[in-house]
Amino acid sequence: MTTSGEAITCPFDFSEGLDFDPALAALMARDSITRIRLPYGDAEAWLVTGFEGVRQVTTDHRFSRAGIMGSDYPRLTPEPIVSPESINVIDPPHSTRLRRLASQGFAKRHVELMRQRIVRLADTLLEEMAEQGPPADLVHHLSNQLPQQTIYDVLGIAREDWPRMQKYAHQLLATGPDGRETAARAKAALREYFGELVERRRRTPGPDLISALAAAKDGDDVLDDQELAVMALTLVLSGQDTATCQISNISYLLLTRPELLQHLSDRPETLTDVLNELLRVIPFRKGVGIPRVALEDVEIEGVRIRAGEFVHVSYLTANRDPKRYTDPDVIDPERPLAPHMTFGWGGHRCIAVPLAMAELEVAIGRLVERFPGLRLAVAPEDVRWDTETIRRFPLELPVAW
């Protein structure tokens, strides 16, 4: 049994298009899990890459996210993104309560109302793009605006506050070494803002998600004001950011693989399956996210992880595990359904998946329907990509039709 190993320094700064990070690919090819060192944090971590190993770590209560708080844990950003009260770093059974209450805000009836608003917004944005005429930047017209306006709208954030929400989110996700103080101020400002907004919604409920979450009950149990504020902050960060990147990334793949675009045009009923295949294969972020810490000695894939050691998992590599997916690097719109890990796994799987999928289905479905013959207006190699944050996405997508 292996108990230690020399750590590999992993900046995880690869951002060339949607190519898979060669450093992650090399780590996948190793015989066992690997010790790594990330740009920030005072400790090393184990990296688990295989689907079954990732599943084990994300469902085994001997690995804790709550246990990392208060430590300078290994990460890619100067300032830790998560707050101690966030559902992202609360362990079962405490997180089970939060998830049970929060999931009521994403019940089918709420999501269908959200979908209607998303459809109206997407149609408006695409019509504005059509009126401007080609060439047009799809990122500007659709990817940036639809998720932002959707999450701000469903949370009931005043329109005049939207620009600073966007600024704070970008500051928190930056990876540069000089951004720590700015990120800390942005996090504090967001928490203060949502604390005040929750208080207002308690007094005067509306047709928004915060009001729905405030009304969620499990017997006599409800979300308190701090839980609601942190929940709203988490949704703003993950909701707009992830959907924005994925609308752009999916559009880029469709525009650079005409056979996929044609498949969707010919068979629109396969939209959800195609989206899931693209979500599986897209490297939507750099490296790894929030680690866990071992609460006791645990064996993973023949390696003993000692109590107190940090463990990172890679959903990106798990999504390309050849033991789970045949020809995992191939985009196959006819691939038999096998759930992917893009939205996480286990007790920390994203609770807003119904909203995220509604956004993607509406955005891509309406785009393909509204603009037959859509194509990139520049060569693929001329598309510029983000290099400043932990996300991977095109900064612009000039298109013509």
SEMI-10582 format. One record per residue (C-alpha): residue number from 1; residue in three letters; x, y, z. Coordinates in Angstrom, 3 decimals. Layout:
+-----+-----+----------+----------+----------+
!   k !   r !        X !        Y !        Z !
+-----+-----+----------+----------+----------+
! NUM ! Ala !        X !        Y !        Z !
...
+-----+-----+----------+----------+----------+
END
This chain:
+-----+-----+----------+----------+----------+
!   k !   r !        X !        Y !        Z !
+-----+-----+----------+----------+----------+
!   1 ! Met !    0.000 !    0.000 !    0.000 !
!   2 ! Thr !    1.295 !    3.460 !   -0.905 !
!   3 ! Thr !    1.194 !    6.071 !    1.888 !
!   4 ! Ser !    3.194 !    8.973 !    0.462 !
!   5 ! Gly !    4.704 !   10.357 !   -2.698 !
!   6 ! Glu !    6.581 !   13.347 !   -4.016 !
!   7 ! Ala !    4.143 !   16.155 !   -4.789 !
!   8 ! Ile !    3.776 !   17.426 !   -8.341 !
!   9 ! Thr !    3.476 !   21.210 !   -8.728 !
!  10 ! Cys !    0.284 !   21.938 !  -10.666 !
!  11 ! Pro !   -0.435 !   25.541 !  -11.708 !
!  12 ! Phe !   -3.415 !   24.310 !  -13.761 !
!  13 ! Asp !   -3.225 !   27.441 !  -15.919 !
!  14 ! Phe !   -3.896 !   25.802 !  -19.292 !
!  15 ! Ser !   -6.492 !   27.773 !  -21.267 !
!  16 ! Glu !   -6.104 !   26.957 !  -24.963 !
!  17 ! Gly !   -9.576 !   26.762 !  -26.447 !
!  18 ! Leu !  -11.477 !   23.779 !  -25.132 !
!  19 ! Asp !   -8.516 !   21.419 !  -25.445 !
!  20 ! Phe !   -8.078 !   19.167 !  -22.446 !
!  21 ! Asp !   -5.336 !   20.245 !  -20.036 !
!  22 ! Pro !   -2.287 !   18.039 !  -20.792 !
!  23 ! Ala !   -1.284 !   18.204 !  -17.114 !
!  24 ! Leu !   -4.627 !   16.693 !  -16.094 !
!  25 ! Ala !   -4.331 !   14.093 !  -18.854 !
!  26 ! Ala !   -0.888 !   13.095 !  -17.547 !
!  27 ! Leu !   -2.225 !   12.800 !  -14.003 !
!  28 ! Met !   -5.078 !   10.603 !  -15.287 !
!  29 ! Ala !   -2.556 !    8.271 !  -16.872 !
!  30 ! Arg !   -0.714 !    7.591 !  -13.615 !
!  31 ! Asp !   -1.215 !    4.233 !  -11.900 !
!  32 ! Ser !   -2.653 !    5.715 !   -8.707 !
!  33 ! Ile !   -3.813 !    8.920 !   -7.101 !
!  34 ! Thr !   -1.154 !   11.635 !   -6.884 !
!  35 ! Arg !    0.045 !   14.236 !   -4.422 !
!  36 ! Ile !   -0.094 !   17.747 !   -5.886 !
!  37 ! Arg !    0.800 !   21.288 !   -4.860 !
!  38 ! Leu !   -1.387 !   24.174 !   -6.054 !
!  39 ! Pro !   -0.472 !   27.871 !   -6.438 !
!  40 ! Tyr !   -2.086 !   28.895 !   -3.127 !
!  41 ! Gly !   -2.365 !   27.245 !    0.281 !
!  42 ! Asp !    0.236 !   25.960 !    2.724 !
!  43 ! Ala !   -0.309 !   22.241 !    2.192 !
!  44 ! Glu !   -0.203 !   19.579 !   -0.478 !
!  45 ! Ala !   -3.235 !   17.533 !   -1.486 !
!  46 ! Trp !   -4.082 !   14.173 !   -3.001 !
!  47 ! Leu !   -5.727 !   14.328 !   -6.429 !
!  48 ! Val !   -8.299 !   11.677 !   -7.350 !
!  49 ! Thr !   -9.072 !   11.470 !  -11.081 !
!  50 ! Gly !  -11.038 !    8.266 !  -11.825 !
!  51 ! Phe !  -14.843 !    8.211 !  -11.845 !
!  52 ! Glu !  -15.163 !    5.580 !   -9.110 !
!  53 ! Gly !  -12.548 !    7.233 !   -6.934 !
!  54 ! Val !  -14.238 !   10.616 !   -7.285 !
!  55 ! Arg !  -17.594 !    9.002 !   -6.509 !
!  56 ! Gln !  -16.128 !    7.468 !   -3.366 !
!  57 ! Val !  -14.618 !   10.735 !   -2.105 !
!  58 ! Thr !  -17.769 !   12.758 !   -2.800 !
!  59 ! Thr !  -20.080 !   10.294 !   -1.037 !
!  60 ! Asp !  -17.885 !    9.125 !    1.865 !
!  61 ! His !  -18.588 !   11.132 !    5.024 !
!  62 ! Arg !  -15.034 !   10.513 !    6.199 !
!  63 ! Phe !  -14.047 !   13.250 !    3.744 !
!  64 ! Ser !  -15.208 !   16.679 !    4.896 !
!  65 ! Arg !  -15.511 !   20.016 !    3.181 !
!  66 ! Ala !  -16.509 !   21.750 !    6.422 !
!  67 ! Gly !  -13.202 !   20.626 !    7.889 !
!  68 ! Ile !  -11.187 !   22.786 !    5.477 !
!  69 ! Met !  -12.596 !   26.072 !    6.780 !
!  70 ! Gly !  -10.157 !   28.086 !    8.841 !
!  71 ! Ser !   -7.167 !   26.478 !    7.148 !
!  72 ! Asp !   -5.008 !   27.782 !    4.328 !
!  73 ! Tyr !   -6.173 !   24.942 !    2.122 !
!  74 ! Pro !   -4.694 !   24.193 !   -1.341 !
!  75 ! Arg !   -6.510 !   26.110 !   -4.087 !
!  76 ! Leu !   -6.166 !   28.040 !   -7.374 !
!  77 ! Thr !   -7.358 !   31.489 !   -6.201 !
!  78 ! Pro !   -5.596 !   33.898 !   -3.808 !
!  79 ! Glu !   -8.742 !   34.353 !   -1.705 !
!  80 ! Pro !  -10.923 !   31.332 !   -0.831 !
!  81 ! Ile !  -14.127 !   31.736 !   -2.848 !
!  82 ! Val !  -16.499 !   30.017 !   -0.438 !
!  83 ! Ser !  -17.919 !   31.334 !    2.843 !
!  84 ! Pro !  -17.985 !   29.045 !    5.909 !
!  85 ! Glu !  -21.799 !   29.159 !    5.918 !
!  86 ! Ser !  -22.114 !   28.226 !    2.248 !
!  87 ! Ile !  -23.939 !   25.015 !    1.391 !
!  88 ! Asn !  -20.878 !   24.155 !   -0.723 !
!  89 ! Val !  -18.784 !   23.554 !    2.409 !
!  90 ! Ile !  -21.361 !   22.207 !    4.856 !
!  91 ! Asp !  -21.340 !   18.444 !    5.346 !
!  92 ! Pro !  -24.233 !   16.016 !    5.796 !
!  93 ! Pro !  -26.346 !   15.770 !    7.849 !
!  94 ! His !  -26.387 !   19.581 !    8.267 !
!  95 ! Ser !  -26.217 !   20.183 !    4.511 !
!  96 ! Thr !  -29.026 !   17.654 !    3.982 !
!  97 ! Arg !  -31.383 !   19.970 !    5.857 !
!  98 ! Leu !  -30.302 !   22.995 !    3.795 !
!  99 ! Arg !  -30.585 !   21.095 !    0.533 !
! 100 ! Arg !  -34.030 !   19.770 !    1.446 !
! 101 ! Leu !  -35.289 !   23.296 !    2.115 !
! 102 ! Ala !  -33.452 !   24.961 !   -0.776 !
! 103 ! Ser !  -34.609 !   22.345 !   -3.296 !
! 104 ! Gln !  -38.176 !   23.576 !   -2.746 !
! 105 ! Gly !  -37.161 !   26.763 !   -4.542 !
! 106 ! Phe !  -36.290 !   24.643 !   -7.575 !
! 107 ! Ala !  -39.427 !   22.519 !   -7.530 !
! 108 ! Lys !  -40.983 !   21.817 !  -10.925 !
! 109 ! Arg !  -43.634 !   24.527 !  -10.612 !
! 110 ! His !  -41.009 !   27.180 !   -9.821 !
! 111 ! Val !  -38.666 !   26.061 !  -12.606 !
! 112 ! Glu !  -41.484 !   26.111 !  -15.175 !
! 113 ! Leu !  -42.227 !   29.717 !  -14.229 !
! 114 ! Met !  -38.516 !   30.478 !  -14.512 !
! 115 ! Arg !  -38.395 !   28.753 !  -17.911 !
! 116 ! Gln !  -41.166 !   31.004 !  -19.215 !
! 117 ! Arg !  -39.160 !   34.059 !  -18.180 !
! 118 ! Ile !  -35.993 !   32.590 !  -19.726 !
! 119 ! Val !  -37.795 !   31.954 !  -23.036 !
! 120 ! Arg !  -39.075 !   35.532 !  -23.184 !
! 121 ! Leu !  -35.643 !   36.908 !  -22.355 !
! 122 ! Ala !  -33.801 !   34.661 !  -24.830 !
! 123 ! Asp !  -36.189 !   35.563 !  -27.642 !
! 124 ! Thr !  -35.704 !   39.266 !  -26.894 !
! 125 ! Leu !  -31.909 !   38.973 !  -26.826 !
! 126 ! Leu !  -31.761 !   36.947 !  -30.042 !
! 127 ! Glu !  -34.123 !   39.356 !  -31.790 !
! 128 ! Glu !  -31.857 !   42.231 !  -30.799 !
! 129 ! Met !  -28.917 !   40.332 !  -32.271 !
! 130 ! Ala !  -30.848 !   39.713 !  -35.499 !
! 131 ! Glu !  -31.761 !   43.388 !  -35.766 !
! 132 ! Gln !  -28.122 !   44.421 !  -35.396 !
! 133 ! Gly !  -27.187 !   42.028 !  -38.166 !
! 134 ! Pro !  -24.010 !   40.023 !  -38.764 !
! 135 ! Pro !  -21.317 !   39.878 !  -37.665 !
! 136 ! Ala !  -22.457 !   39.860 !  -34.032 !
! 137 ! Asp !  -20.793 !   38.760 !  -30.802 !
! 138 ! Leu !  -22.775 !   35.847 !  -29.378 !
! 139 ! Val !  -21.082 !   36.211 !  -25.994 !
! 140 ! His !  -22.246 !   39.810 !  -25.694 !
! 141 ! His !  -25.751 !   39.244 !  -27.020 !
! 142 ! Leu !  -26.610 !   35.912 !  -25.378 !
! 143 ! Ser !  -24.052 !   34.193 !  -23.113 !
! 144 ! Asn !  -23.299 !   37.154 !  -20.859 !
! 145 ! Gln !  -26.783 !   38.563 !  -20.675 !
! 146 ! Leu !  -29.109 !   35.570 !  -20.415 !
! 147 ! Pro !  -27.689 !   33.900 !  -17.253 !
! 148 ! Gln !  -26.953 !   37.215 !  -15.543 !
! 149 ! Gln !  -30.358 !   38.682 !  -16.199 !
! 150 ! Thr !  -32.035 !   35.370 !  -15.358 !
! 151 ! Ile !  -30.406 !   34.919 !  -11.940 !
! 152 ! Tyr !  -30.756 !   38.599 !  -11.050 !
! 153 ! Asp !  -34.372 !   38.527 !  -12.189 !
! 154 ! Val !  -35.338 !   35.331 !  -10.356 !
! 155 ! Leu !  -33.610 !   36.549 !   -7.171 !
! 156 ! Gly !  -35.402 !   39.890 !   -7.392 !
! 157 ! Ile !  -32.222 !   42.013 !   -7.571 !
! 158 ! Ala !  -32.947 !   45.602 !   -8.620 !
! 159 ! Arg !  -31.778 !   46.334 !  -12.175 !
! 160 ! Glu !  -29.614 !   49.260 !  -11.069 !
! 161 ! Asp !  -27.607 !   46.830 !   -8.893 !
! 162 ! Trp !  -26.795 !   44.419 !  -11.712 !
! 163 ! Pro !  -23.483 !   46.050 !  -12.818 !
! 164 ! Arg !  -21.913 !   45.837 !   -9.353 !
! 165 ! Met !  -23.080 !   42.234 !   -8.932 !
! 166 ! Gln !  -21.201 !   41.433 !  -12.122 !
! 167 ! Lys !  -18.090 !   43.299 !  -10.942 !
! 168 ! Tyr !  -18.027 !   41.571 !   -7.548 !
! 169 ! Ala !  -18.445 !   38.123 !   -9.111 !
! 170 ! His !  -15.532 !   38.678 !  -11.496 !
! 171 ! Gln !  -13.305 !   39.929 !   -8.659 !
! 172 ! Leu !  -14.020 !   36.838 !   -6.566 !
! 173 ! Leu !  -13.179 !   34.401 !   -9.375 !
! 174 ! Ala !   -9.896 !   36.031 !  -10.439 !
! 175 ! Thr !   -6.723 !   33.941 !  -10.072 !
! 176 ! Gly !   -4.089 !   36.713 !  -10.125 !
! 177 ! Pro !   -1.764 !   36.989 !   -7.094 !
! 178 ! Asp !   -2.636 !   40.656 !   -6.513 !
! 179 ! Gly !   -6.363 !   40.143 !   -6.196 !
! 180 ! Arg !   -6.736 !   38.794 !   -2.664 !
! 181 ! Glu !   -7.730 !   42.032 !   -0.910 !
! 182 ! Thr !  -10.064 !   42.999 !   -3.754 !
! 183 ! Ala !  -11.704 !   39.555 !   -3.648 !
! 184 ! Ala !  -12.165 !   39.763 !    0.129 !
! 185 ! Arg !  -13.841 !   43.169 !   -0.201 !
! 186 ! Ala !  -16.080 !   41.847 !   -2.981 !
! 187 ! Lys !  -17.175 !   38.878 !   -0.847 !
! 188 ! Ala !  -17.945 !   41.148 !    2.121 !
! 189 ! Ala !  -19.928 !   43.547 !   -0.080 !
! 190 ! Leu !  -21.999 !   40.710 !   -1.541 !
! 191 ! Arg !  -22.792 !   39.273 !    1.874 !
! 192 ! Glu !  -23.880 !   42.682 !    3.148 !
! 193 ! Tyr !  -26.037 !   43.271 !    0.066 !
! 194 ! Phe !  -27.847 !   39.946 !    0.307 !
! 195 ! Gly !  -28.262 !   40.274 !    4.060 !
! 196 ! Glu !  -30.202 !   43.493 !    3.491 !
! 197 ! Leu !  -32.153 !   42.018 !    0.559 !
! 198 ! Val !  -33.245 !   39.002 !    2.620 !
! 199 ! Glu !  -34.516 !   41.289 !    5.377 !
! 200 ! Arg !  -36.604 !   43.201 !    2.827 !
! 201 ! Arg !  -38.031 !   39.989 !    1.346 !
! 202 ! Arg !  -38.999 !   38.748 !    4.806 !
! 203 ! Arg !  -41.012 !   41.930 !    5.306 !
! 204 ! Thr !  -42.380 !   42.132 !    1.760 !
! 205 ! Pro !  -42.364 !   38.814 !   -0.143 !
! 206 ! Gly !  -42.494 !   38.872 !   -3.934 !
! 207 ! Pro !  -42.569 !   36.439 !   -6.870 !
! 208 ! Asp !  -38.791 !   35.896 !   -6.628 !
! 209 ! Leu !  -36.612 !   32.957 !   -5.605 !
! 210 ! Ile !  -35.452 !   34.519 !   -2.325 !
! 211 ! Ser !  -39.087 !   34.889 !   -1.260 !
! 212 ! Ala !  -39.747 !   31.268 !   -2.289 !
! 213 ! Leu !  -36.723 !   30.068 !   -0.298 !
! 214 ! Ala !  -37.816 !   32.170 !    2.680 !
! 215 ! Ala !  -41.205 !   30.448 !    2.558 !
! 216 ! Ala !  -39.728 !   26.942 !    2.278 !
! 217 ! Lys !  -40.620 !   24.742 !    5.265 !
! 218 ! Asp !  -39.903 !   21.247 !    6.474 !
! 219 ! Gly !  -42.253 !   20.895 !    9.418 !
! 220 ! Asp !  -41.340 !   23.886 !   11.563 !
! 221 ! Asp !  -37.858 !   24.153 !   10.076 !
! 222 ! Val !  -37.035 !   27.140 !    7.838 !
! 223 ! Leu !  -33.909 !   28.801 !    6.464 !
! 224 ! Asp !  -32.673 !   31.617 !    8.686 !
! 225 ! Asp !  -31.601 !   35.016 !    7.328 !
! 226 ! Gln !  -27.888 !   34.207 !    7.214 !
! 227 ! Glu !  -28.498 !   30.904 !    5.436 !
! 228 ! Leu !  -30.700 !   32.673 !    2.892 !
! 229 ! Ala !  -28.146 !   35.437 !    2.275 !
! 230 ! Val !  -25.280 !   32.969 !    1.726 !
! 231 ! Met !  -27.535 !   30.837 !   -0.496 !
! 232 ! Ala !  -28.323 !   33.873 !   -2.673 !
! 233 ! Leu !  -24.625 !   34.787 !   -2.866 !
! 234 ! Thr !  -23.747 !   31.234 !   -3.909 !
! 235 ! Leu !  -26.442 !   31.254 !   -6.597 !
! 236 ! Val !  -25.191 !   34.557 !   -8.017 !
! 237 ! Leu !  -21.610 !   33.289 !   -8.197 !
! 238 ! Ser !  -22.319 !   29.828 !   -9.565 !
! 239 ! Gly !  -25.564 !   30.579 !  -11.390 !
! 240 ! Gln !  -24.498 !   33.309 !  -13.755 !
! 241 ! Asp !  -20.864 !   32.299 !  -14.047 !
! 242 ! Thr !  -21.312 !   28.629 !  -14.894 !
! 243 ! Ala !  -24.207 !   29.138 !  -17.298 !
! 244 ! Thr !  -22.451 !   32.018 !  -19.078 !
! 245 ! Cys !  -19.350 !   29.904 !  -19.668 !
! 246 ! Gln !  -21.309 !   26.845 !  -20.756 !
! 247 ! Ile !  -23.573 !   28.671 !  -23.234 !
! 248 ! Ser !  -20.426 !   30.087 !  -24.867 !
! 249 ! Asn !  -18.520 !   26.791 !  -24.748 !
! 250 ! Ile !  -21.407 !   24.749 !  -26.141 !
! 251 ! Ser !  -21.986 !   27.320 !  -28.883 !
! 252 ! Tyr !  -18.287 !   27.223 !  -29.780 !
! 253 ! Leu !  -18.325 !   23.433 !  -30.111 !
! 254 ! Leu !  -21.451 !   23.526 !  -32.262 !
! 255 ! Leu !  -19.987 !   26.252 !  -34.475 !
! 256 ! Thr !  -16.704 !   24.399 !  -34.960 !
! 257 ! Arg !  -18.342 !   20.998 !  -35.490 !
! 258 ! Pro !  -20.972 !   21.501 !  -38.190 !
! 259 ! Glu !  -22.121 !   17.885 !  -37.913 !
! 260 ! Leu !  -23.260 !   18.511 !  -34.329 !
! 261 ! Leu !  -25.113 !   21.660 !  -35.296 !
! 262 ! Gln !  -26.769 !   19.797 !  -38.154 !
! 263 ! His !  -27.727 !   16.970 !  -35.802 !
! 264 ! Leu !  -29.546 !   19.428 !  -33.534 !
! 265 ! Ser !  -31.210 !   21.141 !  -36.470 !
! 266 ! Asp !  -32.449 !   17.818 !  -37.860 !
! 267 ! Arg !  -33.379 !   16.291 !  -34.496 !
! 268 ! Pro !  -34.293 !   19.041 !  -32.010 !
! 269 ! Glu !  -35.888 !   16.441 !  -29.738 !
! 270 ! Thr !  -32.358 !   15.217 !  -28.855 !
! 271 ! Leu !  -31.345 !   18.622 !  -27.456 !
! 272 ! Thr !  -31.106 !   17.576 !  -23.800 !
! 273 ! Asp !  -29.086 !   14.428 !  -24.587 !
! 274 ! Val !  -26.686 !   16.384 !  -26.813 !
! 275 ! Leu !  -26.269 !   19.055 !  -24.154 !
! 276 ! Asn !  -25.402 !   16.425 !  -21.549 !
! 277 ! Glu !  -22.790 !   14.896 !  -23.854 !
! 278 ! Leu !  -21.237 !   18.313 !  -24.449 !
! 279 ! Leu !  -21.337 !   19.120 !  -20.733 !
! 280 ! Arg !  -19.527 !   15.839 !  -20.070 !
! 281 ! Val !  -16.669 !   16.574 !  -22.425 !
! 282 ! Ile !  -16.188 !   20.350 !  -21.953 !
! 283 ! Pro !  -13.331 !   21.313 !  -19.591 !
! 284 ! Phe !  -15.437 !   24.068 !  -18.044 !
! 285 ! Arg !  -12.871 !   25.107 !  -15.448 !
! 286 ! Lys !   -9.173 !   24.955 !  -14.723 !
! 287 ! Gly !   -7.847 !   22.157 !  -12.546 !
! 288 ! Val !   -9.845 !   21.555 !   -9.396 !
! 289 ! Gly !  -12.344 !   23.252 !   -7.101 !
! 290 ! Ile !  -13.007 !   22.970 !   -3.369 !
! 291 ! Pro !  -11.030 !   20.233 !   -1.577 !
! 292 ! Arg !  -12.036 !   17.945 !    1.267 !
! 293 ! Val !  -10.027 !   16.843 !    4.277 !
! 294 ! Ala !   -9.813 !   13.280 !    5.579 !
! 295 ! Leu !  -11.333 !   12.969 !    9.063 !
! 296 ! Glu !   -9.633 !    9.610 !    9.577 !
! 297 ! Asp !   -7.314 !    7.319 !    7.653 !
! 298 ! Val !   -9.033 !    6.187 !    4.437 !
! 299 ! Glu !   -7.863 !    3.987 !    1.591 !
! 300 ! Ile !   -8.555 !    5.168 !   -1.979 !
! 301 ! Glu !   -7.403 !    3.084 !   -4.927 !
! 302 ! Gly !   -4.775 !    1.325 !   -2.823 !
! 303 ! Val !   -3.409 !    4.541 !   -1.307 !
! 304 ! Arg !   -3.773 !    5.334 !    2.382 !
! 305 ! Ile !   -4.831 !    8.920 !    2.934 !
! 306 ! Arg !   -4.003 !   10.013 !    6.467 !
! 307 ! Ala !   -6.394 !   11.913 !    8.732 !
! 308 ! Gly !   -5.887 !   15.646 !    8.226 !
! 309 ! Glu !   -4.669 !   15.383 !    4.614 !
! 310 ! Phe !   -6.447 !   17.331 !    1.885 !
! 311 ! Val !   -8.051 !   15.603 !   -1.084 !
! 312 ! His !   -9.025 !   17.200 !   -4.386 !
! 313 ! Val !  -11.168 !   15.474 !   -7.000 !
! 314 ! Ser !  -11.329 !   16.297 !  -10.693 !
! 315 ! Tyr !  -14.771 !   16.153 !  -12.254 !
! 316 ! Leu !  -13.092 !   16.906 !  -15.592 !
! 317 ! Thr !  -11.038 !   13.722 !  -15.553 !
! 318 ! Ala !  -13.887 !   11.652 !  -14.096 !
! 319 ! Asn !  -16.005 !   12.719 !  -17.074 !
! 320 ! Arg !  -13.369 !   11.216 !  -19.395 !
! 321 ! Asp !  -12.667 !    8.012 !  -17.506 !
! 322 ! Pro !  -12.374 !    5.243 !  -20.143 !
! 323 ! Lys !  -13.586 !    2.703 !  -17.587 !
! 324 ! Arg !  -16.959 !    4.483 !  -17.585 !
! 325 ! Tyr !  -17.212 !    5.982 !  -21.076 !
! 326 ! Thr !  -16.272 !    4.251 !  -24.326 !
! 327 ! Asp !  -14.009 !    6.518 !  -26.398 !
! 328 ! Pro !  -14.342 !    9.219 !  -23.734 !
! 329 ! Asp !  -12.628 !   11.972 !  -25.737 !
! 330 ! Val !  -15.095 !   11.599 !  -28.612 !
! 331 ! Ile !  -18.230 !   13.753 !  -28.688 !
! 332 ! Asp !  -20.980 !   11.255 !  -29.484 !
! 333 ! Pro !  -24.518 !   12.710 !  -29.699 !
! 334 ! Glu !  -25.844 !    9.145 !  -29.701 !
! 335 ! Arg !  -23.919 !    8.090 !  -26.577 !
! 336 ! Pro !  -26.043 !    5.952 !  -24.218 !
! 337 ! Leu !  -27.075 !    7.941 !  -21.170 !
! 338 ! Ala !  -24.559 !    7.755 !  -18.320 !
! 339 ! Pro !  -24.711 !   10.586 !  -15.774 !
! 340 ! His !  -21.699 !   12.937 !  -15.781 !
! 341 ! Met !  -20.118 !   14.915 !  -12.948 !
! 342 ! Thr !  -20.136 !   18.404 !  -14.435 !
! 343 ! Phe !  -22.631 !   19.595 !  -11.821 !
! 344 ! Gly !  -20.838 !   17.726 !   -9.047 !
! 345 ! Trp !  -21.751 !   14.493 !   -7.284 !
! 346 ! Gly !  -23.047 !   13.315 !   -3.946 !
! 347 ! Gly !  -24.002 !   15.656 !   -1.138 !
! 348 ! His !  -22.545 !   18.713 !   -2.857 !
! 349 ! Arg !  -24.114 !   18.304 !   -6.288 !
! 350 ! Cys !  -25.414 !   21.654 !   -7.502 !
! 351 ! Ile !  -28.969 !   22.224 !   -6.222 !
! 352 ! Ala !  -29.728 !   24.607 !   -9.091 !
! 353 ! Val !  -29.285 !   22.011 !  -11.869 !
! 354 ! Pro !  -32.964 !   22.359 !  -12.958 !
! 355 ! Leu !  -32.467 !   26.095 !  -13.505 !
! 356 ! Ala !  -29.093 !   25.629 !  -15.229 !
! 357 ! Met !  -30.485 !   23.025 !  -17.635 !
! 358 ! Ala !  -33.519 !   25.207 !  -18.385 !
! 359 ! Glu !  -31.173 !   28.058 !  -19.308 !
! 360 ! Leu !  -29.013 !   25.860 !  -21.536 !
! 361 ! Glu !  -31.975 !   24.190 !  -23.246 !
! 362 ! Val !  -33.652 !   27.502 !  -23.964 !
! 363 ! Ala !  -30.475 !   29.346 !  -25.015 !
! 364 ! Ile !  -29.124 !   26.669 !  -27.369 !
! 365 ! Gly !  -32.524 !   25.482 !  -28.589 !
! 366 ! Arg !  -33.719 !   28.986 !  -29.467 !
! 367 ! Leu !  -30.350 !   29.896 !  -31.012 !
! 368 ! Val !  -30.329 !   26.909 !  -33.372 !
! 369 ! Glu !  -33.979 !   27.471 !  -34.301 !
! 370 ! Arg !  -33.679 !   31.247 !  -34.798 !
! 371 ! Phe !  -30.463 !   31.256 !  -36.846 !
! 372 ! Pro !  -30.247 !   28.409 !  -39.373 !
! 373 ! Gly !  -26.884 !   28.552 !  -41.077 !
! 374 ! Leu !  -25.192 !   30.118 !  -38.040 !
! 375 ! Arg !  -21.393 !   30.096 !  -38.368 !
! 376 ! Leu !  -18.267 !   31.581 !  -36.831 !
! 377 ! Ala !  -17.301 !   34.878 !  -38.453 !
! 378 ! Val !  -13.599 !   34.332 !  -37.634 !
! 379 ! Ala !  -11.247 !   31.389 !  -37.835 !
! 380 ! Pro !  -11.452 !   29.158 !  -34.718 !
! 381 ! Glu !   -7.809 !   29.906 !  -33.900 !
! 382 ! Asp !   -8.638 !   33.630 !  -33.755 !
! 383 ! Val !  -11.186 !   33.238 !  -30.953 !
! 384 ! Arg !   -9.832 !   34.803 !  -27.744 !
! 385 ! Trp !  -10.136 !   32.877 !  -24.463 !
! 386 ! Asp !  -10.229 !   33.915 !  -20.820 !
! 387 ! Thr !   -6.919 !   33.584 !  -18.983 !
! 388 ! Glu !   -7.703 !   35.526 !  -15.776 !
! 389 ! Thr !  -10.137 !   33.302 !  -13.882 !
! 390 ! Ile !  -10.605 !   29.665 !  -12.914 !
! 391 ! Arg !  -13.201 !   29.286 !  -15.678 !
! 392 ! Arg !  -12.579 !   28.428 !  -19.324 !
! 393 ! Phe !  -14.643 !   30.245 !  -21.920 !
! 394 ! Pro !  -14.320 !   32.392 !  -25.067 !
! 395 ! Leu !  -14.271 !   36.141 !  -24.464 !
! 396 ! Glu !  -15.994 !   36.743 !  -27.800 !
! 397 ! Leu !  -17.773 !   34.589 !  -30.389 !
! 398 ! Pro !  -18.243 !   36.609 !  -33.586 !
! 399 ! Val !  -20.967 !   34.895 !  -35.629 !
! 400 ! Ala !  -22.689 !   35.360 !  -38.968 !
! 401 ! Trp !  -25.751 !   33.797 !  -40.568 !
+-----+-----+----------+----------+----------+
END
